[in-house]
Amino acid sequence: MILSIDKDKTYTFHLKTRRKIFAIFCIGACVISVILAAFLILIQAYIALLIPFAWIGCCVTMLILVKEHSKEYIIISPDGITLLGVKERSKNIWNNINSEQHILWEQIQNLGFSTFGLNPAFLFFDLTDGRCLKFPIGYFNNSLRIIDIIRKHVKCSNLGNNSRYLQTRFPDDGKK
């Protein structure tokens, strides 16, 4: 199914549904593991109690890891792009920007994305003021659609991978 892309429409992409799905899955797995643990106690298979406790540990770990990237979003509008979850390059380090960033299309000097396998992993923004921003687009299920919408507003090149991009953008990295 090919969806048309309107340049004058605003598109919003959130990661909230992924967090809800993981939470439902983890709660279900924890309930099943508690039932399994009760059954194992009844049949006095105490050594097998490690399995349900491992499930509970995995579920808690998944919830913690998913929470890290649960608030990120991207809004593509006719006047620019708004992002939450951006990292800015300062010297040789990517620092988190904990606030919403609104970038006008005129402020973008170069835009590209890196890939991990077949799917896009990061969007890289080279701004006219010299800043370089990185946005983790790989967490979104519809990352290719996001890139198609962005291409309607600004040229977006596929840069391949992060290291190639960083070598072309910052050739003196690691030489200091």
C-alpha positions in Angstrom: 0.0 0.0 0.0 1.5 3.3 -1.1 0.5 6.3 1.0 0.6 9.7 -0.5 2.8 12.3 1.2 1.4 15.8 1.4 4.1 18.5 1.8 1.6 20.8 3.5 0.5 18.3 6.2 2.1 17.8 9.6 3.2 14.3 10.5 3.9 13.1 14.0 5.7 9.9 15.1 5.9 8.8 18.8 7.4 5.9 20.5 4.7 5.6 23.2 3.0 2.6 21.7 6.2 0.5 21.8 6.5 1.2 25.5 2.8 0.2 26.2 3.3 -3.0 24.2 6.4 -4.0 26.1 4.7 -3.1 29.4 1.7 -5.4 28.6 4.0 -8.2 27.5 6.2 -7.9 30.6 3.3 -7.8 33.0 1.9 -10.9 31.3 5.2 -12.7 31.5 5.5 -11.8 35.2 2.0 -13.1 35.9 2.8 -16.4 34.1 6.1 -16.7 35.9 4.4 -16.2 39.3 1.9 -18.9 38.5 4.7 -21.2 37.3 6.7 -20.5 40.5 3.6 -21.4 42.6 3.2 -24.6 40.7 6.9 -25.5 41.1 6.7 -24.9 44.8 3.6 -27.2 45.0 5.5 -30.1 43.3 8.7 -29.2 45.3 10.9 -28.5 42.3 12.8 -25.8 44.0 15.8 -25.9 41.7 13.5 -25.1 38.7 12.4 -21.8 40.5 15.4 -20.2 38.8 13.4 -20.2 35.5 10.5 -18.0 36.6 12.8 -15.7 38.5 14.9 -15.3 35.4 11.8 -14.4 33.4 10.9 -11.7 36.0 14.5 -10.4 35.8 14.3 -10.2 32.0 11.0 -8.4 32.1 12.2 -5.8 34.6 15.3 -5.2 32.6 13.3 -4.8 29.3 11.0 -2.3 31.0 14.0 -0.3 32.2 15.7 -0.4 28.8 12.5 0.6 26.9 11.8 3.5 29.3 15.1 5.0 28.2 13.8 5.7 24.7 10.1 6.0 25.3 9.6 9.8 25.1 11.3 10.4 21.8 9.2 11.9 18.9 9.6 13.6 15.6 7.1 16.1 14.1 7.5 17.0 10.4 5.7 20.1 9.5 5.7 22.5 6.5 7.9 25.0 8.3 10.4 22.6 9.9 11.1 19.5 12.0 10.7 19.2 15.7 12.6 16.5 17.6 12.9 15.2 21.2 15.7 12.8 21.9 18.5 14.6 19.9 22.2 14.3 20.6 24.5 17.2 19.7 28.2 16.7 18.8 30.5 18.6 21.0 34.2 18.0 20.3 34.3 14.2 20.0 31.3 13.4 22.2 27.6 13.1 21.5 25.7 14.9 24.3 22.0 14.4 25.0 19.9 17.5 24.6 17.0 17.1 27.0 14.7 19.6 25.4 12.6 19.8 22.3 14.5 21.0 19.2 12.7 22.8 16.4 14.7 23.1 13.2 13.5 25.2 10.3 14.1 23.7 6.9 16.3 26.7 6.0 18.6 25.9 8.9 19.5 22.4 7.6 22.6 22.5 5.5 22.9 18.8 5.0 20.8 15.9 6.1 21.6 12.2 6.0 20.9 8.9 7.6 23.0 6.0 8.5 21.8 2.4 8.2 22.1 -0.6 10.4 21.5 -3.6 8.1 18.6 -2.6 5.8 16.9 -0.1 8.2 17.9 3.5 9.0 19.5 3.9 12.4 20.3 7.6 12.8 19.4 10.9 11.2 22.3 13.3 11.0 21.6 17.1 10.8 24.3 19.5 9.7 23.0 22.9 10.5 24.0 26.2 9.0 25.3 27.4 12.4 27.9 24.6 12.4 26.1 22.3 14.9 25.7 18.6 14.1 22.8 16.7 15.6 22.0 13.0 15.7 18.5 11.5 16.1 17.9 7.8 16.7 15.4 7.0 14.0 16.0 3.3 14.2 13.7 3.0 17.3 10.7 3.9 15.1 8.8 1.1 13.3 8.2 3.3 10.3 11.6 4.9 9.8 11.6 4.6 6.0 8.3 6.5 5.9 9.7 9.2 8.1 12.7 9.6 5.7 10.3 9.7 2.7 8.4 12.5 4.3 11.6 14.4 5.1 12.8 14.0 1.5 9.7 16.0 0.3 11.1 19.0 2.2 14.9 18.7 2.0 17.4 16.5 0.2 18.4 13.6 2.3 21.3 11.4 1.4 21.9 7.9 2.6 25.3 8.0 4.3 25.6 4.3 4.9 27.1 3.9 8.3 28.0 6.2 11.3 31.8 5.8 10.9 31.8 6.8 7.2 29.7 9.8 8.0 31.9 10.9 10.9 35.0 10.4 8.8 33.7 12.7 6.1 32.2 15.2 8.5 35.0 15.2 11.1 38.2 13.9 9.3 40.5 14.8 12.3 38.5 12.6 14.8 40.8 10.6 17.0 44.0 12.3 15.8 44.3 14.6 18.8 
